[in-house]
């Protein structure tokens, strides 16, 4: 069996690892939200371009 001191060190090490995993997960989630926002903006712009092409030059004459 491990001594109490070794168990405390192991527990502290595991705590740091879990904290790092949590921080990394948060960063990934934030990045994912940013990608989703950019994707939505790109899709909106794509629809606008499609409308311009569909309506022709008359779109600019308005």
C-alpha positions as a LaTeX table, in Angstrom:
\begin{tabular}{lrrr}
\hline
Residue & $x$ (\AA) & $y$ (\AA) & $z$ (\AA) \\
\hline
Unk1 & 0.00 & 0.00 & 0.00 \\
Unk2 & 1.08 & 3.53 & $-0.64$ \\
Unk3 & 1.73 & 5.85 & 2.21 \\
Unk4 & $-0.56$ & 8.80 & 2.95 \\
Unk5 & 2.05 & 11.25 & 1.64 \\
Unk6 & 2.23 & 9.49 & $-1.75$ \\
Unk7 & $-1.56$ & 9.41 & $-1.96$ \\
Unk8 & $-1.75$ & 13.16 & $-1.28$ \\
Unk9 & 0.80 & 13.84 & $-4.02$ \\
Unk10 & $-1.07$ & 11.58 & $-6.43$ \\
Unk11 & $-4.37$ & 13.23 & $-5.55$ \\
Unk12 & $-2.90$ & 16.70 & $-6.14$ \\
Unk13 & $-1.42$ & 15.58 & $-9.48$ \\
Unk14 & $-4.77$ & 14.18 & $-10.58$ \\
Unk15 & $-6.44$ & 17.42 & $-9.54$ \\
Unk16 & $-4.05$ & 19.42 & $-11.78$ \\
Unk17 & $-4.64$ & 17.04 & $-14.69$ \\
Unk18 & $-8.42$ & 17.31 & $-14.34$ \\
Unk19 & $-8.16$ & 21.09 & $-14.12$ \\
Unk20 & $-6.09$ & 21.18 & $-17.34$ \\
Unk21 & $-8.59$ & 18.92 & $-19.09$ \\
Unk22 & $-11.43$ & 21.18 & $-18.00$ \\
Unk23 & $-9.63$ & 24.30 & $-19.29$ \\
Unk24 & $-8.83$ & 22.60 & $-22.59$ \\
Unk25 & $-12.42$ & 21.48 & $-22.98$ \\
Unk26 & $-13.62$ & 25.04 & $-22.38$ \\
Unk27 & $-11.21$ & 26.37 & $-25.02$ \\
Unk28 & $-12.44$ & 23.76 & $-27.52$ \\
Unk29 & $-16.07$ & 24.65 & $-26.84$ \\
Unk30 & $-15.35$ & 28.37 & $-27.29$ \\
Unk31 & $-13.53$ & 27.70 & $-30.56$ \\
Unk32 & $-16.41$ & 25.54 & $-31.75$ \\
Unk33 & $-18.88$ & 28.33 & $-31.00$ \\
Unk34 & $-16.70$ & 30.73 & $-32.98$ \\
Unk35 & $-16.63$ & 28.36 & $-35.94$ \\
Unk36 & $-20.42$ & 28.02 & $-35.80$ \\
Unk37 & $-20.81$ & 31.79 & $-35.80$ \\
Unk38 & $-18.47$ & 32.13 & $-38.80$ \\
Unk39 & $-20.28$ & 29.34 & $-40.63$ \\
Unk40 & $-23.63$ & 31.08 & $-40.11$ \\
Unk41 & $-22.18$ & 34.34 & $-41.44$ \\
Unk42 & $-20.75$ & 32.54 & $-44.47$ \\
Unk43 & $-24.06$ & 30.82 & $-45.21$ \\
Unk44 & $-25.90$ & 34.14 & $-44.95$ \\
Unk45 & $-23.41$ & 35.75 & $-47.35$ \\
Unk46 & $-23.78$ & 32.81 & $-49.71$ \\
Unk47 & $-27.56$ & 33.33 & $-49.77$ \\
Unk48 & $-27.06$ & 37.03 & $-50.48$ \\
Unk49 & $-24.74$ & 36.27 & $-53.40$ \\
Unk50 & $-27.19$ & 33.67 & $-54.71$ \\
Unk51 & $-29.98$ & 36.28 & $-54.60$ \\
Unk52 & $-27.79$ & 38.81 & $-56.42$ \\
Unk53 & $-27.02$ & 36.30 & $-59.16$ \\
Unk54 & $-30.64$ & 35.22 & $-59.39$ \\
Unk55 & $-31.96$ & 38.80 & $-59.66$ \\
Unk56 & $-29.17$ & 39.95 & $-61.95$ \\
Unk57 & $-27.91$ & 43.49 & $-62.25$ \\
Unk58 & $-31.33$ & 44.85 & $-61.29$ \\
Unk59 & $-30.35$ & 44.27 & $-57.70$ \\
Unk60 & $-27.82$ & 47.10 & $-57.90$ \\
Unk61 & $-30.18$ & 49.52 & $-59.69$ \\
Unk62 & $-32.59$ & 49.74 & $-56.77$ \\
\hline
\end{tabular}
